[in-house]
Amino acid sequence: MREMRFPEHVPCSMKRSRSQIAKSFSYTPALTPPQEPHMTRIMTRTFFPVGNGIFCLERFENRHAVVYDCGSASKRVIKRRVDELADRNGIDGIDVIDYVFVSHFHEDHVNGLPALLEKFDVRRVIMPLMSEEDRYLLWLGRQLRKPQPNVIPDFDSGDFVDKLILDPVGTVRRYNEGTEASFVEPPVERASRNIAPTENAGERPFRVSGMPKTQEAQQNRVIKGEITLKAGGPGKCWRYAPFTIRYAEKSDKLKQGLAELGIESDTDIVNYVERRGHKDIKDVYKKVTGGQLNLYSMAVYSHSPRTDLRQRAEPCAAGTSWYRERIANRELKAPCLYLGDYEAKEDENWNSLDGHLRAKANWSSLDGLGCLQVPHHGSHRNFTGTNSSRRASCPSSPRALAVTTRRTRCS
């Protein structure tokens, strides 16, 4: 794979661990090149300003739309953005949101989903397919971050994200009865690295008995391959290729750390907490994750089968002068790769994504992109490194680098 570096025109702030580049602008793929006087607008792609979070919308001329993630570190900000979109519905023209892709189950990516489900006709929510033990471990990690942790799953308590992890199918339908839940299964996992075979906790499943029994319902809703959306008249369609990765090493190390405490099941967790409290278990999580636990992530490649489509970036009022000078009114290719919090620093993760897209979608390389959503809100530590396949932000042709950052103006 060829070496890819940050292009010279990317501002220095982009190279820091948290970029402060503005994060809201839209794209207009067109049937003719932008220099032509009469462009036919097919779709507008918008990255809303939500601070530390992500809310992406693709709105088509036939009043259908697709969303990738809907969340923010500020519940007030994400609710306001969804409310504004609903209030402008007569102008923006959204009759149906066909798909909402959920990259993973962190609050700053999904806590706007309840408002979206309540205010729009959402047909389908698409999420990573998680195993029962991983759902429990992810849910437990969220509880341990709270002042008074609860280690016994209880669907009647907890916030929206807790319920979505425990019972994704039931939670989606509770907010909108007409919305279906579907799932994208990760590929067969490679053997865990950095763990001796005799110590590999991945070979010793973590037993779970107290979770809602929803695994069969999820397995019956698995999506394989690309999803095609009709986007207007004859010959107008858009395709989405989702890919879910499971971070097996994290799961294995977490289970190994718990096993060293004598914990191999959710029942053991309850008994341990009753005897010795939460501290040791919290320490295991902190050692493995360093923060919030994320065991799955879903990337989505958005593209058209037509190669003659182009897009023009139109910075909104929140755009910076860099976007106006470098991106506005330039001809860009139409496809976009959404990465959420995909851990792109590992070569194996990139190679898995690249191989899947080559097999399932019209994908040749990163040079075919017009827009790349940088994972982890522009994190330099996550997205770049020393190996060639990690430097995915260097375009040989113009490309917009979409970065969601901590600061935003909510006006």
N, C-alpha and C positions, 0 to 999 in steps of 0.2 A: 504494500500500500504506500502511495507516495506521501512525502512529508507535507504536512499542512500547518501553517503558522498564522499567528495574528497578522492581518494586513497592516501596512504602515498607517493607513488612514484611520484605524480604530483608535479612539482617544485613550490617553493613559488611564483614565478612570475605569475603562473597560477591563484593564489588565489587573486591577486590584481585586481583592477577594469579594468586595461588594460594590458593584458599579452604581453610580448615581445618574446614569443616562436615563432620560425620560423614557417612559414605557408605554405610551398610548399613541397608536397611529393605525391607519387602516390601509388596506391594499385593494386595488381594483384590477383584477385580471380582465383582460379585454380580448376580443376576437381579432383586433388589428393592433399593430404596434402603436405605442403611445404618440408617435409623431404624426400619425394619421389624424385628420380633423374630426372624423366621426368614429368614436370608439363605442363598441357595444358592451355595456357592463353586464357581466354574468354574476359576479360575486364580490362582496366587500368583506375583507378580513380585518377584524378590529381587535387590538389588544387594549383592554380597558385599564385605566390607572386605578389600581387597587392597593398600592403600597406593596408590602411584603406578601405577595400572593400572586395568583394568576387567574384571569378570566378572559378567555378568547372566544370570539364569535365569528362564524362565517355565515353571512346572510346572502341568499341567492335571489335572483330576480323574480322567481316564482313564489316568493314569500315564505320559503322554507329556510331553515337555519340549522347549523350544527355548532355545538359548544364543546370546547376543551377546557376542563377544570372551571371551577367557579368558587373562589375562596380568597380570603385575606386574613392577615393577622388581626385586622380590625373588623369585627362583625358589623359595626356601624357603616364602614366604608363599603363593604361588599353589598350590604342590603340597599344602600343608597344607589349603587350602580345598577342593581337589578331593578329597583323601583323606577329609576330614570329610563331604563330601557323599556319597561312596561308602559310608562307614561308616554313615551314617544312612539308607541307601537303603530299608531295610525300613520305616522310619518315614515318610520323605518320599514313598516310592512312585514311583520313576522306573524304568519298564521300558525305555523307549526315548527317546533324544534324537533327534528327527526331523531337526532342522537345527541346525548351528552356523554362525552368521554371523561371518565374519572381516572387520573393517572395513578393516584395512590390515596391513602386515607389519612393524610395530615390535614389539620384544620384549615390551614391557609390555602388549601386546594379544593375543599369541599363544603365549607360552612355556609356558602351562599346557595347551595343546592335546594334547601327547603323553600326559600323564596322563589327560586326559579320554577320549581315544581308547582307551587301554588299559583303563580301568576301567568304561566304559559302552558300551552298544550304540548307537553313533552311526551314523545312517543316511546323512547327507549333510553335507559341509562346503561352504559357499558363500563364495566369495572374489571380489575384483575381478579382472576379466580384464585382464591387462597384455600389452603388446606385447613382443616378444623383446628389442628394444633397451632398453626401459624396465626389464625384468627384470634385464638385465645392469648397467645404470647403478645401479639400486637395490642389487643385490648388491655391486657395486664400492664403493659408498658405505659399506656395512657393513664391508668389508675394510679400507678406509682408516682406520677408527676403531680398528683393532686394532694391537698393538705391532709385529707382523711381518706386514704386509699381503701377501696372495696375490692376484695379479691374473689368474690363469688359473683359470677355473671348474673345480672338482673336486668331483663329487658325493660322493666317498668321504671327504672331509674337511669341516670346518665343522660348525656347530651346527644345531639343528633349523630355525631361521628361515632360515639360508642355504639349506638343502636345500628348504624350502618355496618359496622364491623361484625357485630354479633349476628345480625339477620338482614343482609342487604336486600333480599327480595321483598320481605315483609315491610321493611322500613320505607322503601321507595313507594310501595303501594299505599302505605298509610298516608303519605303526603299527596299522592295523586293516583287514584284507582285505575286510571287508564294508562298508566306508564308501566312498561315492561322493564325488567332487569335482565341484562345479558352479561356474559363474562368471556374474557379472553384468557386462555390457559397458557401458562409458561411452557417452554419446550422442556424436553427431558433434560434433567440437570446433569452437569458434569460432576465428577467426584470432587468432594471438598478438598481444598488445598490447605496447607499449614496446620493440619491436624493429623496426628499419627493414626493409622488404621485402627489400632486397638483402643484409641480414645475417641473415635469418631462418634459423637453423639447423634449424628444424622442417621446412623445405623440402628439407633435405639430410640424409637419414636417416643415423643412426649405424650403420655396418655391423657386424654381429655374426656371427661364424662358429664360435665355440667354445662355444656354449651347447647344453645338451641340447635335442633337437628335440621339444618337447612342445606347440608352438603349435597344431597340428592337433587334438591330443587335447583341448585346452582349448576350441577353437572348437566342437567337437561337443557340448559340455556347457554351452552358454550358456542361461541362464534369461531369459525375457522375461515381463514382467508380474508379477502378484501370485502368491503361493504360499498355498494354503489348507491348513490343518491341522484335521482333525476333532478336536474337543475334548470328546467325550462323546456324549450322547444326541442325539435328533432336534433339529435347529435349532441345535445348539451347534457352532460352528466359529470358527476364528481366522484372520486373514489377515495376511500380511507382504508389504510392498511395499519391495523393496530398490532403492537407487539408487546407482550408482557415478559418481564424478566423477574426471576426470583433470586434474591441474594442469599444463596444457600450457605455461604460461609458464615454470614451473620447469624443465621438460625442455628447452625451447628455449634458455633462458639457460645451462643446464649444458652443452649441446652446443656452444653458441656459445663459451663459455669454453674448452672443450677444443679447439675448432677453432683458436683463437688460439695454441694451443701446437703446432698441426700434427697434432692427434689427431682422426681421423674414424672410427676403428674400434677393435674390441677388440685387433686385432693391433698397431695404433699404440700402444695403451696399454702392451703388453708391451715393445715396442721402446723406448719413451720411458723406462720405468722402468729398463730395463737400462742405458741411457746416462746418465740424469740423476737417477734416484731418484724417490721418491713425492711430494716436498714440493710441487712446482708443481701437481700434480693435486689434492692435498689442499687447497691454497689455493683452487682453483677451486670445489671442493665447499663449502668453508667460506663463501666469498663468496656463493654462490647460496642455500645452505640455512641457514647460521648454526647448524647442529646436525645432527640426523639428517635424511636425505633422505626425503621422502614424496611420491610422484608420484600416488598414487591414494587414495581413501577411499570407503567404502561406508556410507551411512546406511540405516536400516531403520525403516519405519513399521509398528508393531504395533497392530492394531485388530480389532474385530469388526464384521460387517455389522449387528449389532443395536445400536440406539441407546439401549436401555433399561438397558444394563449400567452399573454404577458400581463404583468401587473405594474401598477404605478403606486408608489408610496405617497400617502397624503398625511403629513403630520397634523395631529389635532392641536388645539390650543396649548396642550401640555408638552408639545414637542420641543426639543432643544434646537439651537441653531445648527448643531452638528447634523441632525436628521434633515433639517431643511436644506442644508448645503450638499450633503452627501447622498441622500436618498430621494428626496422629493423630486418628482417629475422625471426620474430615471427609469429606463426600461429594465424590468427585472423578470426573471422567469416566474411562472405561476406557482409551482409546488412549495409547500411549507412542511417542515419537520418539527413537530411538537415533542418536547422531551420531558416536560414536567420537572421532576427531581431525579431523572435518570442518572445513575452514577456512571458518568461518562469517562471517568479518569482511568478505569480499567480497560486494557486492550481487549480482554475477552468479552466484556460487555458490548463494546463497539462492534467487535467482529460478529457477535451473535445477532445484533440488530441489522448490520449490513448484510449478512447472509440471509436472514429472513426476508428482508425487503427485496433482495435480488431474486429470491425464489417465488415470492408471492405478489410482487407489485412491479410496476414499470420503473424500476430503480437501477441506476448504473453507478452513481457516485454522488458525493456531496455537491459536486459542481452543477448538478441538475436542480439545485434548490434556488428559490428566490428569497426565501425567508427561513431563518433558523432560530427557534426559540431556545435561548441558552438555558441549560438546566440550573436548578438551585439558585434562581434569581441572579444569575451572572457570576456565580462563584468561580473564581480563578482556580482555587484548590480542587474543585470537583471536575472542571471541564477541560483543563489543560495539564500538560505534564511533559515529560522528556521523551516519551516514545512517539513515534511518527503518527500512529493511528489515533492518538489522543487530540492532536491539534486540528480540530474539525472546524475551526472558525475562519479559515483562510479561503476566501472565494477567488477563483481565477476569473470570475465574472462578477458583476455587481450583485450584492446580496444584503438584505436587511438583517441585522442581528437583533432579535427582539429580547429585551432584558426587562424583567420586572424587579423592582428595587424596594428598599425599605421606606423611602420617603415618597409621599404623594400629596397632592393638594386636592382636597375633597370640597369642591365648591358647588 
